[in-house]
Amino acid sequence: MPDVILEVAGVPVNSFEDLLREVRRHQVGDRIPLTVRRGGQVFQVEVVLAPFPGR
């Protein structure tokens, strides 16, 4: 079962477009908390934005 991203920096996301919009509000190098559901567990992870490969 895949992980499902529920929130980006506290903002709920319900689609891939929502996810992209919220991530694009941040800069490369920013640390962003994600709320993730894996199976029956919901937890937070922190990610550091990196440049898109090839850009």
N, C-alpha and C positions, 0 to 999 in steps of 0.2 A: 504494500500500500504506500503510495507516495506521500511526502510531506505536503501540507497545504499552508500557504502563508495567509494568515488572517488579518494581520495589521503590519503597517510600516510606520515606525515612529509614532505609534498610538493611533494612527488613522486606519480605520477598517478598509480592506480591499476585497472586492467581490468578483473581480475579473482581472485578466492579464493587463488590460488597458489601465485599470485602477493602479495596479502594481507599478507599471511603467511611469505613470503620472507622478506617483509619490516618490519613487526612486529618483526621478529627474529633478525633483525639488532640491536635491543634495548635490554636493561636489565630490569629485574623486578625492579620496582620503578621509571623507567623513565616516564616522562610526554611527551606524543606524541600528536601533533595536527592531527586531522582527518578532512578532508573535506567530508561532507555528503550531499546527496540529499534526501529530504523528500518531496514527491509530487513535487510541482513546486519550492520549496525553496532549495537553496544551502547555507550551513552555516558551520562554524568550531566549533568543540568541542575538548576539551582536555581530554585525558584519561590517567590514571596512570596504568602502567602494573603491574599485580599481578601474582603470581605463578599459574600455572594450577592446578586446584583441584586434589588432590590425588598424587601430585608429591612433 
